[in-house]
Structures are given as C-alpha cells and as structure tokens.
Amino acid sequence: MNIAIITACPSGVANSIIAAGLLEQAAKSLNWTANVECQSELIAQPPLTAQQIEQADVVIIAANTTVDTSRFIGKKVYQGDISACFNDTQKWLEEAAQQATTLAQVNITTATPVSLSGNKKIVAITACPTGVAHTFMAAEALEETGKKLGHQIKVETRGSVGAKNQLTDQDIADADLVIIAADIEVPLDRFAGKPLYKTSTGLALKKTEQEFTHAFAQAQPYQAGQSSATTASREEKTGVYKHLMTGVSHMLPLVVAGGLCIALSFVFGIKAFEQEGTLAAALMTIGGGSAFALMIPVLAGFIAFSIADRPGLAPGLIGGMLASSTGAGFIGGILAGFIAGYAAKFIAEKLKLPQSMEALKPILIIPLLASLFTGLVMIYIVGGPVSSIMAAMTEFLNNMGSANAVLLGIILGCMMCFDLGGPINKAAYTFGVGLLASQTYMPMAAVMAAGMIPPLGLGLATFLAKSKFEASEREAGKAATVLGLCFITEGAIPFAAKDPMRVIPCCMAGGALTGALSMLFGAKLMAPHGGLFVLLIPNAITPALLYLVAILAGTVVTGVSYAFLKNKAESKAVAA
C-alpha cells in the first residue's frame, strides 16, 4: 500500500517530530510505502508533492491542530489525534487505513478568507523594538478603527514593561481573526489553526483601515512551521531589520539600567568609583561591569534567536561574548548575531538525520555546530578587523574636531527626524546606543536631543499658529509636546501623515541644528531613553544647560518654520 502521512501539533516541535518517526517505522514494518510531511518549526521538510498525493492510496493525518486538507479532495483520508498514535503505532496505522473515507468538498478545512461583513471578534498583538511608542499607538489605532467598522477587538500590547491586556485562551478560541502588528518576533503557537494576518506597527498606525481590509482578505490559518507565500515574501524583505530590532529591543533595558547606574556613581565624584568598597564602586560594577558587559551578548543572542528561534540563542550569546572580549564592539555583536542565526538556520534546514534523532537537533547538534562555527569565525576572521575598525572609530569620535562633530550631529539629527521612528531613525538610534558600550557618549546625546524635536516643534507650531490648525490638531499638538519631552519621536506621526512634504523638512531642519549644537557643546548622555526626565538623575546629561539650549533651538526652528509654511500654503489655497 502507498500512503501519505501528515503530522502536526500546535508548537511544531516534539509531538509532530516523534509521531512522524513512529509512523514511518510502522509503515516500513507493514511493508507499506510512506511519504511523510512533518509540519515542524525545526525541520525544513518540504510538503507532499502533487504526484505523491496522487499516487497515495490513503492520506493519514495525525494532528491536534488545523491542517489544510483542500489538496486531498477525492482521496481517502483519515484524521486522528496525534497523541493516539503513540501507544501502538502499527495498530493505529492499520485501523486508520481501514477507516479512511473519501474527502468531499464540504468536509475540507482550508485557508478561506474571513468575511468582512458582520460583527467579527478580532484579537491582535502589537510590539515594536523599544516597546514605548509604536506599540501603544498602533494598538489604539486598531481598537478605534475596529470599533468604527463594527467589530469587537481586543489588543495585547507587548511593551517595555511586558505584555498588557493579555489575550486569554477564551479570547483566542472565540476570535474570528488574529492580527499581528509587530516589528519584532512574537510567539504565535497559541494561535494555531486561527486565521492570522501579519503586518507592521507602522502600517497598523498609518493605514489602519487598509490593513483591516488586507487582514480579512489575506488571513491564513496559522500552522507551526508554515507560512503563506505572501507572508514569506514580506518577511524576507524586512527580515534583516526585524532581526536587528529584536536584538536591540532586548538589549535596551540593560543599556538603560547600566547607564543610569554609572551616572549615579558619578554623584559621588567623577573618579569616586576607583576607591574599592565604596557605593560609587558598587554602582559602577553594577552598571559598567555587569549591565554593559551583557549588552553585546544579549544583542547578538536575540538577533540569532529571531532568525533561528531557540537553537540560535546559545550560538548568538557566545558570538556576542566573543565580540565583546575581542573588542569588536556592537558592530561585531551585530555580525555575530547574524552569523550565528543563519548558521543555526542552515544546519536546521540542511542537516538530515534519521527521523528518530531529529529531536536531538535543537538541543544538542545545532547549538554545538553553530557555536563552533560562529566562535571560529569571530576569533579568526571577524574579530580582528572589526576590533580595529571599532578602535579607530572610537578614537576618531573621542578626538574629532568641532567641524567633524557638527557634521556628525547634523547627519544623526536628520536621520532621527526623517522617518519618525522608522528604519532610518532606528539605525541612528542603534548607532548611538551601540557606542555606549565603548564609553562614547556624545552621539547618544545628539540622537536623543534630535529625536525629541519633531513632536516638540510641531506642538509649538500648533501654539504659534492656532488659527491654521483644526481643534483636533491642536489637541494632538499638546499630546505631541508631552511625547516629545519623553523622547517619543512618533508623536509627530499624525502631522507627518497629513502633510509630509512640509512637516518632514521642518523636522529635519530642527533636528539637524539640535544634533549639531549637541555635538558642538560636547554633550554626553549616559542613558539611551527617558527624554528630559533623565535630567532628574544627577550627571546623566552633561552639560545639562547647554543641552537644553540645543533642544530649545531645534524646537523653535521646527515650530516657527512649520507655522510659517503652513500659513503660506493655506494663504495660497485661499487666493487661488
């Protein structure tokens, strides 16, 4: 007999792999020819081909999650719980073949689009790298638009303080649709079998109704280890950025805690930490010796985790530690994360083992081989050159003249204000955060100061030219001012979405001025977030007064220029 076997479980890990091995062995014992499709996150096994399905006398599905059966119409199919095949596999297989019935069109389970009409129950998750702005703004946009469209929606936010408004098992069971608006990896196992649509927080925030339409049209039942061609294509295009941001988001708490501990140690004197046994020394050990020491390993580890899931974590952490110990810095850590992640992924996909040994791959074989490969590459190939580059860059940044400092400040300021929390903004932010590990604090100060300008400047514009703004825009200006004080650049997005051709250049002009002045004044920032509230921590920002001058100057430039341009544009419209 020629049979086709499909195994699947919600996590796509243990049960699916073990069942596939047992059923394959049982088929051999019965002298049956078996083609096995194991739906797993860990094994890159191709699905059954059309020819294999055509030649199969019976299709046997062992699963406790939804499996797409539309390809088996007209075939004899048996579907059973995966746990039932573990006891007496051969007997279960014989009974399954006997009980198989011809699959009719009305009995299939498939990826049908969710109907847009009627009241639907929707659950969603939002998550961004910093877990501060985009996460909550996208959640609010989804909730408001969902209610406006007549749907019931509950959004779980995965912010910097953990998951809030968490989805319960009952919420997920009742849901007609799942929307994942995330710029970092989030676990999806609990949504197995549910129609699921993935997008970014940016699209969920700026084009919310469009994303609802796409979600209803394109959502596919989620199965562990599987993705639609559209999703795979989209993730491939944004993969590098998403992996990097996953690493940065996990590194940030270490940078914040470490930087503020170092700043607190300076309260007792700039060199007070050199005296052993003092509180200043203890704070420096906590911040510089521990938190900052973990920055690069955690960055690399979670980049690799994002690429290859759990098997990539250990090689990434090891590669990051080697980058730190060899002096390769954050650039070396980023490279180590990608090397470890793709090495682990390659081994998982290409290394073929007997089915009974596949369960050893994620806990033994992949971490060992990927760690060896990553470690040797970091020591003999990457470490030396990147270490030299980091040393040269650190030396240049610490000793550059005023002209170079101003130029760097202008570049960083423009990057922070160009896409308001997008990839270019995050690239500048990552650059500043990474240099903190090398005790280079000036670029981070310029980055945060410039990032505050768009919301502060636009808030000022709504105050200076009240008659040119609608009531809702003036209220948005007040909210943007508060967000700007907290270093949440995304507070400017509502204005940029309405009037990008004037808002963005005005923001970039102010950001460039602020970045240039910050670098010219030699401002140093010990913590990578917090906005002006960091001033409450002694020595977190130095010199504080000139730093405020830089922020005020950029805010005035952005606010005045946008108030003027908006007034001029509306005057032309009236004249016309």
N, C-alpha and C positions, 0 to 999 in steps of 0.2 A: 504493500500500500504506500502511496505517496501522500504525505501530509504536510501542511504548513502550520507552524506554531507561532503564536504571538504571546509574549509575556509582558506585563506592565503592572507597576504599582505606583502609588502617589509620589514617593520620593525618587523612584527610578534608581534605587541603589541595591539593597540586599535582596529582597524577595524576587524582584524581576530577574536578577542575575542567577540566583540559586535555582529558581524554577526552570529557567532556560536550560541550565546544565542537566538537571534531573530529567526533564522531558526528552532532551536529546539522547541521553543514555538509555532511557526506557524505550524509545523508538528503535534504537540500534538493537536492543535485546529482542524486540519483536520482529526484527528484520524489515523494518519499515524505512523508507527514505523520508527524511525530515529536513525541511528548511526552516530555520528559526530566526524570528525577528524579536530581539530583546530590546525593548524601549527603555533605555538607561541613560543617565547623565554621564556615566563613567566609561561606557563602551561605545565607541563610534561605529556602530554596526548598521549597515545600510538596510533599508526596509525591504520587504519582499518585492521581487520584481513581478511585472505583469505576467511573464512567462511562468514563473514559479507558482503564482496563484492559479493560472490557467491549468497547469499540469497537476495541481493538488486534487486528490480525491475528497479530502476533508480539510477544513480550516478549523484549528482548535485554538481558542483564546483563553488564556489563564490570566485573569486580571481582576483587580479590585479598584480600578479607575476606568474612566471612559476611553474606549478605543474606537477609532474611526473605522466603521465596517462597510462604508459605501463601496469600497473596491471589491467586496466579496458578494455582491448581488448575484444570485443564481447559483452560488456554490453551497455545498453542505457545510454548515457552520455550527460549532458548539462553543458556548460561552460559559465559563465556570469561574468560581472564586479561586484566586491564585493560591490561597492557603490550603485548599482541599487537595492539591496535587502533591503535597509534601509527604504524606504518610505512606501510601502505597502507590507510587507514581505510575508503575506499569499498569496496574488495575484501573487507575483513574483514566489513563490514556485510552485503554481499550473501551471502557464504558463511554468515554467522550466521543470516540469514533462511532460507536453504535447509536448514540442518542442524537447525533448531529442531524439538523434539519435544514432544508433548503431556505436560504435567506431571501425574503421578499423585500420589495421596495419599502413597504410600510414598516418593516421591522428594523431598518438600519439606524445606526447612530452616526451622525456626521456633523461636519462643521457648517451648520446653516447660519446665515446672518440673523442677528437678533432684530426683531421687528421694531421699527422706530415709533410706531403708533401705540397709543395707550400708555397707561401709567406703568412704568417699569421700576423695579428695585435694583439700584446700582450701588456697588461698593467700589471704593477707589483707594489708592495709596499714592501719596506724594512724597518725594525725597529729593534733596539736592545736596551737593558736596558739603556746604557749610551747615546745612540744616537750620538756617536762620530765616532768610527772606523768601526765596522762590518756593520753598516747601509750603509755607503757610499762605502765601498769596495765591499759588496755584490751587490749593485746597479751597480757599474762599471763592475763587472764580468757578470751580467745578460745582460747589454747593449752590451758588447763586444761579448759575445757568441751568443746572439740573432741575432746580425747583421751578424756574421760569418755564422750562419745557414740560413741566407737569410730572416729573419723575421723583421718586423717593431716593435720596442718595445719602450715603454715609462715607466720610473720607477719613482715613487713618493717616496722620502726619508722622513721618519719621524724621524728626528734627534733631537739633543738637542735644536736647535733653531726653531723647529716647522717643519711643512710639507713644503717641497720644490719640485719644478717641479710637482705641483699638477695635478692630473688627472681631466679633465673636464667631464661633463656629455656626451659630444660628443665622447671623447676618450673612455669612458666606453661603450657607445652604439655601437661604431664601432669595439670593441675588440672581437676577436675570443677566447681569453683565458686570464684568470686572474691568476697571480702567487703572492702569499702572502709569502714572506720570512721574517718572524718575530719571535722574541723571547719574545715578549710581546703581549698583546691583542691589536688589532686594529679594529676599527669599519668596518663592512663589509656590512651593509644594502644596500649601493648604488650598490652592485654587484649582487643583487637579479636576479636570472634567468641566470646568466652568468656562463660558465664553469670555475670552480675555483679550484686551487690546492694550498695546504699549505705546507710549508717547513720551515726550519730554515735558519738564515743568514749564519751559518757555512757551511751547505751543499751547499747553493747557491754560496758561495765563493769558496769552495774547490772542489766541484764535480758539476760544473755548467752544463755541457752537460748532465750528468746523470739526473739532476733534470729537465732539459727541456724534456728529454725523458719520465720521470715519469709524468710530468705535462700533456703532450699530451695524455698519456695512461690512467691516473687516474683522470683527472679533472672531477668534477661533478657539474651540475647546482646548484648554491648556493640558498638555501631557508632558511629563518629565522627560527631558532629553530631546523633545521635538519642538520645532518652530516652523511657522509658515515661511514660504519663500519671501514674502514681503517683509516680514519681521526680520528674517535673517539678513536680507539686503540692507535694511535700515540700520541694524545693529553693527554690520560690518563697516558701514560708512562712519559711524560715530564711535566705534569701539575703542580706539586709542584714547580719545578724550574721556570717554566714560570710565575706562580703566584707571587713567591717571587721576580723575576726580574722586574715584572710590578710595584710592590711596591717600589723597590729600584730606578727604573728609575724616578718615580715621586718624590721621596724624595731627590734625588741628588741636584737639584737646590737650595733647602733650605739649604743643608749642605754646598754647595759652597759659597752661599751668606752669610750665617751666619758665617762660619769660617773666611772668609776674613774680614767681619765687625769686628769680635773680634780681628783679627790680626791688623787691622788698629787702634783699640782702644789702642793697646799696644805701638803704635808710641809715644804716649804722656807719656809713663811710664807704667810699668807693673801693678801698682796699681792706675793709674790715674783715672780709671773708678769709683773708690769708692767715688770720690767727685761729689756729685749731681749737676746737672745743667751744667756740662762740656760737651764738644763734645765727649770726651772719654766715658763718662757715656751714652750718647745717642747712640753711636756706639755699646757699649756693650748691651744696651737694645734691639737694632735692631737685633744684631747677636745672643747673648746668650738668651735674654729674649723672643724674638719673633720667629726668624727663627728656632733656635734649639728646641724651645718648640713645634713647629709644626712638627718636623721631625718624631717622632714616630707615632703620629696620622695619618699623611699622609701615612707613610709606611703601617700601618695596614689597613687603609681605602682602599688603592688601591690594596692590596693583596685580600681583600674581594671583591672589585669591579671586579677584574679579575676572581674570582671564580663564583660569583653570579650576575654579572652585576650591574646595578644601585641599585636594592634593597639591595645589600650588602654594599654599600658605607657608609651609616649612621651608621649601627652597627659596622663597622670596625673603623671608626673615633672615635666613642665613646669608643670602646675597647682599641684603641691606646692611647687615652687620659687617660684612667684608668691605663694602663700600665705605662705611664709616671708619673702620680701622685702617684702611689703606689711604685715607684722606681724599677719596673720590667725591665726598660730599653728596649733596642732594641730586646732582646730575648722575653720579654713579649709582645712587639709590634708585632713581627712576629707571636707568638702564638695567639694573639688577632685577627689578620687578618685572620688566617686560621679558627679559631673558628667561627668568625662572618660570614665569607664567606660560610662555609659549613653548618652553621646553617640556613642562609638565603636560601641557595640552597635546603636544606632538606625541609624546610617549603614550598617553592615554588612547590616542586615536590609532597609532600605527603599530604598537606592540601587541602582537597576537599571542594569546596564551590559551591553553585548554580551558574550556568553559568552567570547569571545577576550580580553577586557580584565579579566575578573574577577580574574585572578591579580595585577593591579596594586593591587587594593583594600587588602589587608592591609599592603603595604609602602609605598604612596605616598598613596593617596586618603584612607583612613581616618585615618592619623596626622596628615596635613595638616589636614583639615577639623575633626577632633575637637580638635586642638591650638589651632587658631584660635578655635573656639567656646569651649573651656574658658578659654583665655587672656583673651579679651574679657570673658567673664562674670566671671572673677576680678578683673580690673582695674576694670571699670566698675560691677559690681553687688555682688559678694560681698566683695571685698577691704576696702573702706572700712568698712562696717557691722561686719563680723566683727572687723576690727582694733580698732575702738572697743570692742567687747564684750570682747575679749581684754585690752586695756589696762586697762579698768575692773575686770575680774575679777582680773587680776594685782595691781593696786593694792589692791583690797579684801583679797586673800589675804595680801599682804605687810604690811598695816597694820591688819588686823582686831583687835578687842579679844579679851580672854580668853573672853568668853561666846560670841561667834561662832565662835572657833577650836574651842572644846569642842563646840559643836553640829555643826560640820562633821566633827569627829573621830568623833562618835557616829554620824552618818549613814554615813560611809565605813566605819567598823568594822562596822556592821550589814550593809551591802551585801557586804562581803568574806566574812561568815560565814553569809549567808542560804542560798546555793545551792552553796557549796563548790566553786568552780571553774566554775560555770555562767555564764549571760549577765549576771546582776546583778553577780556577783563580777568578771567581766571588764570590765564597764562602769566600776566603781570603779577597777580597776587601770589601765584605759586613761586615765581622767581624771588619775590620779597621774602616769603616765608622760608624758602629753602636756604637763603643766605643767613638766616638767624642761626642755623646750626654752625656756621663758620664765624660766628661772632661779628657779623657785618649787619649793622642795624639801620643805616641810613636809607637804603632802598625801601625797606618796610615802612618807614615813616612817610616817605613820599607816596607810596602806594595807598596807605590808609587815608592820608590827607586828601589826595586827589579823588579817591573813591567816595568821599563824603560830599564833594562839590555838586554833582548833578542834582540830588534831592534838595540840598540846602539852597542852591542857586535858583531852582525853579520855585521853591517855596517863597523865596524873596521876590521873584518876578510876580507871583500872584498878589503879593502885598503892594508892590510898587505900581502895578497897572491893574488894579481891581476891576476897572470897567471893561477891560478886554478879556476877562475870564468869566465863564459861567459860574454859578453858585457852587455846582458840584466840583468844578476845577479848583475853586478857592478852598474848598474843604480838603480836596486832595493835596493842595499845596501845604496846608497845615500838617497833614499826616506825613507828607514827604519831608518836611523840616525835622520832625521827630525822628523819622527813619534815618535821615542824614546824620543827625547827631550820634546815632548808634552805629554809623558806618554800614548802612544798608543801602547800597547804590541802587538797588532795584526799586526804591521808592520813586524814582524818576520814570519808570516804565510807562505808567498811564499817559504821561505827557509826550514821551517819545513815540508811543504808538499812534497818537493823534497827529503829531506834527514833527516827524523825524528830520525833515530837511532843515529845520531851524533849531530844534532842540539839541540834536547831537553836536553840531558845530559849536554852539554856545557852551555846551557842557565841556567839550574838548578844550576850548579856549581857556575856560576857568581852571580845568584840571591841569592843563599844561603849565599855567602860571603857578598854581599851588605846588605842583611837583618840583618845578624849577626852584622856587623860593625855599622849599623844604630842604632840598639838597644844598642850596647855597648857604643856608643858615647852619648846615651840619646837624640837622635834627636827627635824633636817634629814638627809635621805638622798640621797646623790649617785648611787647605783646602784639600779636597779629590781628587782634579784633577788639571791639569794645567802643570804638569811636572816642568822643571827647570824655566819656565816663572813665577812661583809663587814666585821666588826669588825677582822679581820686587816689590812685596808687602812687606814692612818692617815687620819683625818679623813673617812672615808667616811660615818660616822654621828656627829653631834654634837647634844647632849651624850650620850656613849655610856652613862654610868652611869644617868642618868635614863631613857634609852630602855629599858634593861634592866629598870628598875623598872616601867615601863609594861607591858612584856611579861609580867613575873612576876605583876603584879596581875591582869591579864586571865586568865592561865593558872590562877591559884588560884580565881578566881570560877567559871570554866567547870568546872574539875575538881571542886571541892567541891560546887557546885550539882548537877552531874550525878550524882556519887556519892550525894548525899543523895536526889535524886528517884528514882533507880533503886532504891535501897534501900527507899524508901517505897512505890513501885509494887509491888515484889515482896512486901513485907510484906502489902499489901492482898490480893494474889492468894492468899497462903498462908492469911490469915484467912478469906477467902471460902470 
